[in-house]
Amino acid sequence: MKKLVVAAALIATFTGTALAQDVEKGANVFKQCQVCHSLGPGAQNKIGPELNGLDGRTAGTVPNFMYSEPNKKSGIVWNEASFKEYIKDPRAKVPGTKMIFPGVKNEQQVNDLWDYLKQFDASGNTKK
């Protein structure tokens, strides 16, 4: 029984470590998003909207960005769960979106990307 408890603890430890989110790695994943999106102080809309303050923001609400109707009507409020579902396949989550990005398929990269994005407040400053 004692060996079983130790084995379970080791599995939980290694699984937790493997799934832990990493801001630095998220910044690296974000490089593929930078073509269309910006973040941080002074971020501006590009092909896609700036992503400051994404956590808790309603989809389709960044001022001065022309969203597709499906995006504006999606009702999505960005949080960890909605972002992770969306970023894996944006066009499947919001059919008719203008976003042509095929998605991030690697779960660890998705986790790292969310950890990176959520740290920016609406002004582009890090919350930490």
N, C-alpha and C positions, 0 to 999 in steps of 0.2 A: 504494500500500500504506500509506503514511504517513497519508493522509487517512482510510483505513478504520480504522486504529488510533485516531486522534483521534476519529472519529465514534463508535466503540464505547465509548471512554472517556467521552465526553459523554453517551451514552445511559445508561451505567451510573451516572454521577453523578446525572443527573436522575431516573432510576428510583429510586435509593437515597434521594434527597431526598424524593421523592413518597411513598415507603413508610416513611420514618422515623417512629418512634413519638414521640408528644408527650404528656407527662404532664399538662400543663395542659389540652390538648384532651380527654384522657381523663377528667379531673375533670369537664369539661363534659358529656361523654357520660354519665358516671355519674349525673348529675342525674335521668335518666329511670329509673334503678335505685333511687334513694333512697326511693321510695314504699314499697318492700318490703325493702330491704337497707340495712345501715349498715356503716360503716368507721371506723377510727381508734380512739384511746383511748376506752374506755367504750362501744364499740359493743355493741348488744344485738340479739337476734333480733327481727324484726318479722313481717310476713307471710311473709318469707323469712329465711333465716339470715344472721347477720352474716358479712361476707366477709374479716375479718382472717386473714392467713396462708393465703390461698387457694392460692397456688403450692405444690404438693407435698402438699396435703391430699386425703384420700380423700372422695369425694362421700358425703353422708349421715351425716357424723360430728360435726357441731357439737352440743355438749351442749345439752340442753333445747330442741331444735327437733324438731318432729314431721314428719319427712320422709315422702314417699310410699314405698311398698314398692319401686316400680320405681327410684326414685332411690337408695335404700339398697342395692339389689341391682345397680346399674349397673356397679360395679367401676371407675368413673372415678377416676383420680387426676388432680387438676387441674394442668395445666401449660399452656404456651402453645398447643400444638396442640389439646389436648382442649377447652380453654376456647373457642378460636376456632371450633372446629367446633360446639360446644354453643350458644354465644350467637347464632349465626346463625339457629337454629331449635331451641329447647330441646325442644319436643314431638316433633320428628323424631328427635332424638338419644336422648331418654329417653321413649318412649311411656308415657303414664300419669303423667307428672310433674304435680305440683300447680302448677308454674310456668306461668302463662297468658301470660306475656310473648311477643309475637310474634317477637322477635329483633331484632338489629342487623344490617342487611343491608349497610351500607356498610363495605367492607373497611378503609378508613383509620380509621374510627371504632372498628372492632373492634380494630385494632392499638393505637390510642391508649388504649382502655379497658383492654386487658390491661396496657399499660405502667403505667397508673395503679394498677390493682389489685395487681399483683405487688410493688409497693414497700412494702406493709404487712405487717409480721410478725404473728405470732399475737397479740401484745399490742396491736396497732393502731399501733405506732410505725413510722415510715418507716425502711427499711433503709439509706438513703443517708447 
